[in-house]
Amino acid sequence: MDRRANTPANAGVNLDPAFALRIADLFRDHNRALVAFLQCRLNSLSDAQEVAQEAYVRLVTMDKPEQVDSLRAYLFRVASNLAVDRLRARQVRAEHPVDAPDEDLHLAPIPERHVHATAQLQELYKALRELPAKTGRAFVMHVIDGCEISVIARAMKISERMVRYHVANALAHCRARVDEPEMP
């Protein structure tokens, strides 16, 4: 009896000799293509090699390999899914670096920030209501709705220059109202 079959490191590994030969053939015939495929997706040879290795491990440790029609297709699908996971993890690390100091340490706790932001939003709404109708409409269409100046000009039947004028005036008015210090 092979002692390795009972070790925790080999737990769950299908040691069927015929299946092992199929995996070896798959590796020999398709590993270069798999790594190239992954390298295109990940833009990194080392990441591609790691993902390919993990895909083979998943293939070797699967419960019912006889249910898979095409091991090659299954291998590439598993590798593709692992590559997507790797790219997502990269994106998360890029957006939230572990070594970066927390920039929000100087900010007030969330409930206080929420109250302050809500108050600012109310001031902004009040400032928008004080504007002339055309100025407020141009500002909302451009800044909030994200419409292009040319689209706003056509919708409001005014020149693009007038749209820019209205948006600039609204922006200046809103900034002045939201940023002005409170009087005791």
PERA-V842166 format. One record per backbone hydrogen bond with DSSP energy under -0.5 kcal/mol. NH is the residue of the N-H (numbers start at 1). CO is the residue of the C=O. If there is no record, write none. Layout:
# PERA-V842166
nh=NH co=CO
nh=NH co=CO
This chain:
# PERA-V842166
nh=3 co=1
nh=5 co=2
nh=6 co=3
nh=7 co=4
nh=10 co=7
nh=11 co=8
nh=13 co=10
nh=14 co=60
nh=15 co=13
nh=20 co=16
nh=21 co=17
nh=22 co=18
nh=23 co=19
nh=24 co=20
nh=25 co=21
nh=26 co=22
nh=27 co=23
nh=28 co=24
nh=29 co=25
nh=30 co=26
nh=31 co=27
nh=34 co=30
nh=35 co=31
nh=36 co=32
nh=37 co=33
nh=38 co=34
nh=39 co=35
nh=40 co=36
nh=41 co=37
nh=42 co=38
nh=43 co=39
nh=48 co=44
nh=49 co=45
nh=50 co=46
nh=51 co=47
nh=52 co=48
nh=53 co=49
nh=54 co=50
nh=55 co=51
nh=56 co=52
nh=57 co=53
nh=58 co=54
nh=59 co=55
nh=60 co=56
nh=61 co=57
nh=62 co=59
nh=67 co=64
nh=68 co=65
nh=69 co=67
nh=71 co=69
nh=74 co=70
nh=75 co=71
nh=76 co=72
nh=77 co=73
nh=78 co=74
nh=79 co=75
nh=80 co=76
nh=81 co=77
nh=82 co=78
nh=83 co=79
nh=84 co=80
nh=85 co=81
nh=86 co=82
nh=87 co=83
nh=88 co=84
nh=89 co=85
nh=90 co=86
nh=91 co=87
nh=92 co=88
nh=93 co=89
nh=94 co=90
nh=95 co=91
nh=96 co=92
nh=103 co=101
nh=105 co=102
nh=106 co=103
nh=107 co=104
nh=112 co=109
nh=113 co=109
nh=114 co=110
nh=115 co=111
nh=116 co=112
nh=117 co=113
nh=118 co=114
nh=119 co=115
nh=120 co=116
nh=121 co=117
nh=122 co=118
nh=123 co=119
nh=124 co=120
nh=125 co=121
nh=126 co=122
nh=127 co=123
nh=128 co=124
nh=129 co=125
nh=130 co=126
nh=131 co=127
nh=131 co=128
nh=136 co=132
nh=137 co=133
nh=138 co=134
nh=139 co=135
nh=140 co=136
nh=141 co=137
nh=142 co=138
nh=143 co=139
nh=144 co=139
nh=144 co=140
nh=145 co=140
nh=147 co=141
nh=152 co=148
nh=153 co=149
nh=154 co=150
nh=155 co=151
nh=156 co=152
nh=157 co=153
nh=158 co=153
nh=163 co=159
nh=164 co=160
nh=165 co=161
nh=166 co=162
nh=167 co=163
nh=168 co=164
nh=169 co=165
nh=170 co=166
nh=171 co=167
nh=172 co=168
nh=173 co=169
nh=174 co=170
nh=175 co=171
nh=176 co=172
nh=177 co=173
nh=178 co=174
nh=179 co=175
nh=180 co=176
